[in-house]
Amino acid sequence: MKKNTKTRWMLALVGILALGLILNGCEKQKKSFPPPTPEVAVITVKTEPVVTTTELAGRTSASLIAEVRPQVSGIIQERLFTEGTYVKTSQALFKIDPATYWTALDNAKAALARSEASLPAIQLKVTRLKELLKEKAVSQQDYDDATAALKQVQADIQYWKATVDTARINLKYTTITAPISGRIGRSNVTKGALVTAHQPLALATIQKLDPMYVDVTQSTSDILRLRRQLQTGQLDQNGKNQKKVKLFLDDGTEYSLKGDLKFRDVTVDPTTGSVILRIVFPNPKDILMPGMFVRALVQEGIHKNAILVPQETISRDPKGNPLALIVNAEGKVQSRQLIIDRAIGNKWLVSSGLQAGDRLIIEGIQKVKPGIPVKVVSYEKSEKLSGKIDNTAPPVKTK
């Protein structure tokens, strides 16, 4: 009995040893086969000319604005225009009761006529006294009095002539005319209203809507950045197209006509740290109205050697810094930290971190890490093999 138990223990021990040898052999066999090299799709980084733009918000305003105010006081007799229509320069808008101004003109004319009527007699008297004074038939005082009376009448004539002109001008002002051509808004007074000369309340407002001004704001930091890029040669002017501006309305639609950038203000708003840019847009169909909120697409210039990469090739580290993985000359993955300028379409404009000729990994990023060797496949070939041809992303337009 004891012999059989001992035999069983020996057999079990032999089986355990044999099983261990088998497992050890399998482990060695597994370690002898290295893992497969990961495959990645890459694109070759290239430089290309790119026109960069900046989108600035602003509001529209009329190119000319005139507030119509009376220059004489009186009662409004008639309104001579239709609200909301176009008026021309010197077109009659309001009529003020002219009765008192006609009377003032007639009084001034009568006073002028009275002074002019007395002038010949006084002139003749002065002439006679002058001859008699030579013969000492009259005193010097009589002659001096006559001369003074003549000068008084001549002065009265000049005064009443000026009074007549003033009365005639005031009478003309009883008809209030348009100072400029443009579209007139609503009237703030009605027939029968009493108005006073140079009153604060405008009777109506005329605005010239073609062309239309668009005033947008740009931060001083952006202005300084653009100046540095122009000075260092990173950015070039786009010739005659540099001042051409596109406009987008409040609903997102693009305005059909382009505007011209006229000037940049020289004063910085201390509350916002920005300056005003004025853009002039033609407005023949009155699509633009004063006070509209719009967005202007202003050209910054041309990056002649810009690097654009698809957005899906860029990842972020825990701090949010942009990273890209490339395949170096040794066929290994290398990490590059980038500086990104902006997004253009579905791509990033890279300021630094990549160079022309770098092989940028666009597919298989999740399977690799820096330092490991990879098998490289071109992105175009990978797309053809997988049947994934992406036509949704529009090409970047360059000029």
QUIGI-V473795 format. One record per backbone hydrogen bond with DSSP energy under -1.0 kcal/mol. CO is the residue of the C=O (numbers start at 0). NH is the residue of the N-H. If there is no record, write none. Layout:
co: [CO CO]
nh: [NH NH]
//
This chain:
co: [0 1 2 3 4 5 6 7 8 9 10 11 12 13 14 15 16 17 18 19 20 21 22 23 24 25 26 27 29 37 39 40 40 41 42 44 47 49 51 51 53 55 56 57 58 59 60 63 65 67 69 73 74 75 77 81 84 86 87 90 92 93 94 94 97 98 99 100 101 102 103 104 105 106 107 108 109 110 111 112 113 117 118 119 120 121 122 123 124 125 126 127 128 131 138 139 140 141 142 143 144 145 146 147 148 149 150 151 152 153 154 155 156 157 158 159 160 161 162 163 164 165 166 167 168 171 173 175 175 177 181 182 183 189 192 194 195 202 203 204 205 206 207 211 212 213 214 215 217 218 219 220 221 222 223 224 225 226 227 228 228 235 237 238 240 242 244 245 246 247 248 252 258 259 262 268 272 273 274 275 276 277 277 278 279 280 282 288 291 293 294 295 296 297 300 301 302 305 306 308 309 310 314 316 320 321 322 323 324 325 327 330 331 332 333 335 338 338 341 343 345 346 347 348 351 354 357 358 359 362 364 368 371 374 376 377 378 379 380 381 382 382]
nh: [4 5 6 7 8 9 10 11 12 13 14 15 16 17 18 19 20 21 22 23 24 25 26 27 28 29 30 31 32 374 376 361 362 378 359 356 305 302 299 300 297 295 216 293 214 290 212 207 205 202 197 194 96 191 94 84 183 181 90 177 79 175 76 77 101 102 103 104 105 106 107 108 109 110 111 112 113 114 115 116 117 121 122 123 124 125 126 127 128 129 130 131 132 136 142 143 144 145 146 147 148 149 150 151 152 153 154 155 156 157 158 159 160 161 162 163 164 165 166 167 168 169 170 171 172 174 95 92 93 89 86 206 83 192 75 73 198 187 67 184 65 182 62 280 60 278 58 276 274 222 223 224 225 226 227 228 229 230 231 233 234 301 240 241 243 260 258 296 254 294 251 248 244 279 277 272 219 268 217 264 215 261 262 213 259 211 285 291 59 57 247 55 245 53 51 235 49 47 349 347 312 313 322 319 316 337 314 335 360 333 330 373 327 370 325 323 350 351 348 346 310 343 308 340 338 357 44 326 42 40 367 371 332 39 41 381 382 383 384 385 386 387]
//
